[in-house]
Each structure stands twice: as structure tokens, then as C-alpha cells.
Amino acid sequence: MAQENFIRRYLMKAGKMGHNGFQIGQTSTENPHALHISFSIEKSTSETANTAKVQIWNLSPANLSVLDTEDCVIELQAGYANHIALILAGNVVTSSTEMDGADRMTELEVVDGRVALRDTYVEISRSGRVDSKEVFDEIAGAMGVSVIYSKGCKFKVLPHGFSFVGPAKTVLKKLCKTCGLSWSIQNSVLQIRKPNEPITTRAYLLSSDTGLLEVPKRITISSEGDDSSSGKSNSQIGYEVKYFLNGAIGVNDYVRLESDKVRGYFRIYKLTIDGDNLEGDWICTAQLLEVK
């Protein structure tokens, strides 16, 4: 690993949609030290929203007031030196501040896609033959999020039209069951994919040269409720790996694992990102399922 890969850096933006916010994490010659931040982010392929805990020390009163606004949006990028990537996008659910010795520590609970999942109700009424992909696009538009599809997605034509009134997440589940697909929200982007398929065909290399830590641990993963439209449990053998924080690799991404113990192509099934810019971890822990 190059020396620059040990220089921890982050950039966090916060604010209510359509209003002025703030940004922290920038450094300069005059101000070489960013505010202290710590985070733990948990992501999975589940339809349940991803969650995160973020702690920040010594925010200004003005910035604290921004975080207290309803449905404040957080975007957090992290990485090394000049290479950072988005690791979290979501809405603040709770914000609390307390003294930590001589410092003031603010803790945030953040939920990915909270507003889109909580507030979006749709009224869809289409007659005649309906392409289900057009319905997926309409739902994403109503939720205010972009949508991406895996290469193997097959969209059924609904011969007798399609009508639905209710929560967007309910119609997503219904339509995915009809088409044999899965959905989740990752960094406020709606992913629709074929079961067991990565969201993209581009593979990231995980090896000791690219940041892989320790020996991959063989585990059994139950993918019930994820890749089985029938709801049956599909236990699979996978691996748990740790690597230096790399925000470019997300849930459902395609990775090529190269270690002395195991080599092959896998999909990120679950991902935990833990970081502290001053001390402790700055790593990712991922559960991988083999792509067959």
C-alpha cells in the first residue's frame, strides 16, 4: 500500500433538502486538522433500510442547529489523501450532544432512504399491456431517487394493466415478486437486480496489494428474505473479509478475491464500515457470496 493510503480523510455535508447546510472535513495549509469524526455504518441487501451511527466532536452551534432540522440529509465521503468515495447518504433520525471530557460530542443516528421509504405513497393506474420496467421507473421517480438495474433483470409484461395505491415500498415488493427480482436502497439509490447477481459487471480486486487484511473466514450465510422470492431459506457458504476502508466497494458489488486461502468472484452481501479519523479502525468488514 502506498504511503498516501494511510492518510485518513473524510468530507461530510449536512443540511435540509433545498436549504443551506454545512460541510466539514476540509483541510488546508492554514488548517491542517479536520474535526474528529467516528462512524459505524451497516449495509445489507435487505429491503430494510441501512443504518449508521456517526459521532462528531466540537461542532459549532450553527452546525448543530442544522442537524436538528427535520429530515436533515447527511452525505459522508471517506478514504485516503485525495481518494475519497461516498460511504453514507441518508437522513438524520436522532441527534444528541453531550460533553466528552473537555470536548462536546454529537451523536447521530442516520437511516439510508428514510424519507423516500417513509413518506412516498403512489397512485398507479395503467391499462392495457404494461411493461413492468416502466412501473419501476415511475416508482423511483415518485420516491425521488435514481434507480439502477442489474444486467440480468427480466421485466414481465403485465397483459391486464397495473393498478396500485399505497406505500412505495409495498408496491416495490409486490412488483419484484411478480418479476422474480430483489430491491434495496444503497446510498439513496434504488437497486433492482436479479437474485444472486451483482448490480454491476465491473469487479473490484481484493488482495493484500489492494488492502485485504487477515485471512478470509469461511462462514455460512442465510439469504432468506433476500434472494428467494418464495421466502425459503437458502443457506450458502461464503467468506467474511476485512480490508482497508474503500468506499468505492458497496453492497451487491462484484469483487475478485485473491488470497492464499481462497480465490474467486463474489458479491458483497453485507458490509460494515468502521472509521475514526484520529484513532482506531478505518476498515470495511464484508460478507461475500460466490457468484455462480
Buried (B, 14 or more C-beta within 10 A) or exposed (E): EEEEBEEBBBBBBBBBEEEEBBEBBEEEEEEEEBBBBBBBBBBBBBBEBBBBBBBBBEBEEEBBEBBEBEEBBBBBBBBBEEEBBBBBBBBBBEBEBEEBEEEBBBBBBBBBBBBBBBEBEBEBEBEEEBBBBEBBBBBBEBBBBEBBBBEEBEBBEBEEEBEBEEBBBEBBBEBBEBBEBBBBBBBBBBBBBBBBBBBBEEBBEBEEEBBBBEEBEEEEBEBEBBBBEEEEEBEBEBBBBBBBBBBEBBBBBBBBBBBEEBEEBBBBBBBBBBBBBEEEBBBBBBBBBBBE
